């Protein structure tokens, strides 16, 4: 059907045929061309610097550009002419612009501040907001709660009540904090909050309530929960927040999105956009090898059935069967411990495979004795001394156990905190500097901010025993360790392995811990159990499949964030592509985003690639920002050199 025929049928109120509108919109977006250029100075950098962000007013009659060199530019969307310029709007780069209504808008900057402006009077800021401690990169506004939402590289999300005026300024609150925070977006109906990070995952908060978000997610660390999922290791400190994933959570329910294309090992998710109708999430990430970027579209809607409840049903149905298997395993293990006197067993060291690390765990009571340390020349040459040392070891072991019991009685209460996870926060700029420094030299630089986290995996007794052993390292009672008493081995901690091969003991800081000679020990084959979600009777929540569409992008212009955008009807995605842009669609017919749940589930099982409808190269430098008008098929893009290009359909 031709465009004129379709307009004729719509004018006379005739019913349209199926797929007619898709055909018309394919012709509209397929004929997009550039028609006006601003600041077109080849091989020269603009006085305002790179264009980091573009934003249309709600009615689409004003376009505002956030520039690198502290400036804000204003354009008339009808005539495409520059109307006003604010120089030195901030003391550093201007990163983002967000309209609150037709006249009020907010800007954020690398100077850690947020500024409120009025279109009717641009000579002075309405107010400056101070609260962030690092670069502020994103601004959102919740019309439901009348709160301004800002996020920055300090990992914090703040809410600001712009209608409250006190002597100290506006009332604000930090509602959430996570390491590696990049962007946050609020859905058009203000019912969802989406967060992207440098950890390679997205976090969706359903049934959003900003007034109670700080209480509902207080202490929740998505990076630690993600560590528990990827490492297949049950971490109590993370698992105690399982309730935030349950559908019983009436407000601020959390979902993690971690599925990406097979070739895409997503590491840093730089850009984030939400469908104009709130159907999906558009993100752009850098792969781990830093050679490619990927644009991915994930479904934002809640799953019809909670996956963890489904796993719990399977867990209950097979609980008795697993109990019988565990009982039989315990009987077989107890039988193996009887004949360990031959020295062919390695039960003294229990191996736990956790992705990339090997952990040595102490023996449990009742197991066979570990093989003795390999004899040295000194011990072989003087057998009487060895026998006397053995007697002294027995006496010292009894005195050591007595001292340990007395020390445990007087142990302070703060020893219940066992730091076993160490986290370091670093900005994207510092990360790039460290990578360049590592390539040029072998020097290792430390992080500016490192903190400890207690996961709850290691018991508090381990920390107490470690502190007791380190405090008594200079005592004569710690000169040997008992290898005869199984009960003593059962109470030993990880520091008990710090024994030298000649039978004497030294401080763990002076010499490396003792490990048996594996060449002289007959190792039993290590059989890895199949991956499952049941860990000691616990179930780790699995993230649902959300990936719908994807496409690979070139990683040109490293160090800069490329902002994609949706069209006003959500049919088209404008993606920066080197010195130009690509118009991407869900199908080659420019169809709408799937809405039927059966079609969505089918695509989730086998995600599809985005279709390139048109490619336009109209810039001399890397394109960093793009934005569609909310009222018409009008597109504007900005590049690193400060050039702004306008596009519209030419039929």
C-alpha positions, 0 to 999 in steps of 0.5 A: 500500500502506498503512503497516499492510499494509506492517508486516504483510507485514514481520512475516510475512516476506513479500517486499516489492514494488518501490517499497513502501519508497519509498512508506512513507518518503514518508509518513514524511517527508511527515508531519514536523511540529514538536512541541517548541520550546526558548527560544521568546522572540519578538523577543528574543535568547537569552543564548547567541546564535545556534545555529551548529551542531548535532550528535547523539551516535553513538547519537542520545541526546544533542544538542549545540549550538554557540552564538555567545556562547561557550556549548555547550548539551546536550539529551536527545534523548528528552525534548528537555530541556536538561540542561547548559550550558557558559558561556565554553567558548571566548573567542569564538564556538563554531563546530563540534562533532564526536563522536569516540566516545560520550563524547569530543567536540571543539569549535572556535572563532573564538579559533583553538583546538580543545578536547577534552571528556568527556561524563562530566565537563564542568566542565573541558576535557580539552585545548586544541589550539593551531596555527591562526592564524585562525578554526577552522570545521570538525572531522572525525575519521578512525577509520582513522588515529585522527587529528583533522582541523581546518580554518580560515580560515587556509587550513590543514588540521591533523591531531592525534594525540589519543592522543599526550601529550608535554610540549609537547602533542599531536603535530600536523601541517599536511598541506595549505594552500590559499587560500580554504579554507572547509570539509573533510569526511571520508567515512564510510569515511574513504577520501575528503576533500572540500574547499570554498573561496571559489574556486567549486570542490570538491576531492575527495581519493580513497584518502585517507592522512592520514599521507602527504598532506603529501608527496603534495600538497606545493606543489600549489595548486588555485587556480593549477591552476584558473586554468590551466583557466579561462584556457586558458593552460598554466602549467608551475608548475601543470602539474607536478602533473598526476600527482595527477590520474592514476589511477596515483596510488595514494594521495591522488588529486585531482579538482576539481569545477567544474560547477554549474547554468547560472544559478549562477555559484558563487563562495563555497561556504559549507557542505559535507556528505557522504551518510551512505553516502558516495554524494554531496556536498551543498554550498551556495554563493553566486552571484557576484551575491550575490543567490541561493544554490544547494544542489547535490549532486555525485557523489563516486565516481571516474570509471570512465575517466580523462578525461586519458588519453582526451584523450591518445589523441586527441592521439596519433591526431591528432599528425601532422595537427597537425604538418602544420598547424603547419608550413604556418602557419610557412611562411605566417608566414615569407612574411608577414615578407618584405614588411613594409617597407611599414609595413602590418603589425603583427607587432611586437606579437603578441596573446594573448587570455587571458580578460579580459586582453590581453598584449603579447609581444615579437617573435620573431627573423626577423619583419618590422620593426615600424612606426616611431613616429609623427613628432613636430614636433621630429623633423619640423623637424630632419631632420639631428638625426634622422639623427644620432640614428639613427647614435647609436642604432646605436652605442648598440645595439651597446654595449647588447648588449655590456653586456647580455651582460656583465650576463647573465654576472654575473646572480645565480641568484635571478633565475630566480624570475619572479613573474607571479601575485600572490595575496592571502588575505582572510577572509570577514569582511574581504571583507564589510567591504571590500565595504561600504567600497567601496559607501560610498566610492571608497577602495581598501584593500590586502590584509593578506597578498600573495605572489608565485607563479612560474607558469613561463610567463615565462622567467628571461631576461625577469626578467634583462633587466628588471632590467638595463634598470632598473639602466641606465636612467640610462646614456647607452647606454640613450637610444635603441633600435635598430629596424634589427637583427632580432637585437636585437629578438629579445633584447628584453624587455617593458621594451624597449617603454618608449620615448618618441615623440621617440626618447629613452628614459626610466625605466619608473617615470617615464613610461608604456611606449611603444605604437604609434599604433593609429590609424595602423596597419592592423590585421590581423583577429584570429582566435581559435583554437577552444578545445581542450586542446592547448597547445604539445603539452601537455594540460590536465586537464579536470574530469569532470562531477559535478553530479546535483541542484540547487535555488535558495535565497534569500540571506537572512541575509547573512554567516551560514553555513546548514548543511544536513543529510542524513537518516540513510538519505540520502533527504532533505535538510533545507535552511534556507529563510529563517525555516524549512526545506525537506525536499528529495528526489531525486524526488517519491516520496522515492526513494534516491540512484541507485546504478547507474552507467548511471543516474548517467551519465544524470543527469550529462548532464542534472542534475535539480532537487531536489523540495520534499517539505515546507516548514516555518516555525517560527522567527522568525529566519533558520535557520542549522543543522539536523541529523538523528538518526542513529537515527530520523527526528528533526530539530532546527534552530537559528536566529539568535535562539537558538531550537531546534525539534524535528521528527518524523513525525506519522502 
